[in-house]
Structure formats: structure tokens, C-alpha cells
Amino acid sequence: MGRASTVVARRLKKRGLTAPNSLEDLVRQRVTTVVADGGRHVSVHLAEQDGQVLLLAFGDHPQPPEMADDVLPRLRASAAVSCGTETAADGRQV
């Protein structure tokens, strides 16, 4: 998990953005959510628009179990401007 946070922080810096102090927790929260789905692969994606960061985690389990009730409230509490999840045929997106 620390490796993903380090890569995200490095990429934010390269784009001239400052990583929040809670970056490792933010990455861990998203990755933990998709790992709980039971897939074999997780990918973390980063985008930026108008100074706002979009941090996504994708899982690959085609039929993930029901998501825990506290996931979206925890995402909202992480100072997110918006948050959500979507389940597609190829896995969950957080």
C-alpha cells in the first residue's frame, strides 16, 4: 500500500500539486475496498483537473459481493468533493 501512495505522491508533485497529509489513508481506503471484493488485481488511477485530484481504484472481480455500508460515508468524510462506486461487468470502481 505504501508503494501506491508513494507513486501517487510523486505524480502529484510532478504535476505541481501538493499531496494531502492523509494521502496514504486515502489510497489505502480505496484499495482496501476493492481488495475486499476478492479479485486478483487492483489498479490505482490518478487524474487532475482544475487543481482537483481524481483518485480511483479498480478491482477485477466480475461479481463483487455487496459493499460494506460504511464505505461511501468514509469516502465522504475524507474531504472528497464527490465520491462514489460503480460495479461493472469487469469489477468495482471506487
C-alpha positions in Angstrom: 0.0 0.0 0.0 2.8 2.4 0.8 4.2 1.9 -2.7 0.9 3.0 -4.3 0.8 6.1 -2.0 4.5 6.9 -2.9 3.8 6.7 -6.6 0.6 8.9 -6.3 2.5 11.5 -4.2 5.4 11.5 -6.8 2.9 12.0 -9.7 1.1 14.8 -7.8 4.4 16.6 -7.2 5.3 16.2 -10.9 2.0 17.9 -11.8 2.8 20.8 -9.3 0.2 19.6 -6.7 0.8 19.0 -3.1 -0.2 15.6 -1.7 -2.5 15.8 1.3 -1.2 14.6 4.6 -3.8 11.9 4.5 -2.8 10.6 1.1 -1.7 7.1 2.4 -5.1 6.7 4.2 -7.0 7.9 1.1 -5.2 5.4 -1.2 -5.5 2.6 1.5 -9.2 3.2 1.8 -9.9 2.8 -1.9 -7.6 -0.1 -2.4 -8.9 -1.9 0.7 -12.5 -1.5 -0.7 -11.7 -3.3 -4.0 -9.4 -5.9 -2.4 -12.4 -6.9 -0.2 -14.2 -7.9 -3.5 -11.8 -10.9 -3.8 -10.3 -10.1 -7.2 -6.7 -10.9 -8.2 -5.7 -7.4 -9.5 -6.2 -3.9 -8.3 -5.2 -0.8 -10.2 -5.0 2.8 -8.9 -5.6 5.7 -11.3 -4.9 9.3 -10.9 -6.2 12.3 -12.8 -6.2 16.1 -12.2 -8.5 18.8 -13.5 -8.6 22.4 -12.4 -6.4 21.7 -9.3 -8.7 18.8 -8.1 -7.4 15.3 -7.9 -9.4 12.3 -9.0 -8.2 9.1 -7.3 -9.7 5.8 -8.5 -9.2 2.2 -7.5 -10.4 -0.6 -9.8 -10.9 -4.2 -8.9 -11.3 -7.1 -11.3 -13.8 -9.4 -9.6 -16.7 -9.7 -12.1 -19.3 -10.2 -9.4 -18.1 -8.4 -6.3 -20.0 -9.0 -3.0 -22.2 -6.3 -1.5 -20.1 -3.4 -0.4 -20.0 -2.6 3.3 -22.4 0.1 4.4 -19.7 2.4 5.7 -17.7 2.7 2.5 -19.4 5.8 1.0 -19.7 7.6 4.3 -16.0 7.1 4.9 -15.2 8.3 1.4 -17.3 11.4 2.0 -15.5 12.0 5.3 -12.1 12.0 3.6 -12.7 15.6 2.4 -13.9 14.4 -1.0 -15.7 16.9 -3.2 -17.7 13.9 -4.5 -17.3 10.2 -4.3 -19.0 7.0 -5.4 -18.6 3.5 -6.6 -19.8 1.7 -9.7 -19.9 -2.0 -10.3 -19.4 -3.1 -13.9 -19.2 -6.5 -15.6 -15.4 -6.5 -15.1 -15.2 -5.3 -11.4 -15.8 -2.5 -9.0 -14.6 1.1 -9.4 -14.2 3.3 -6.3 
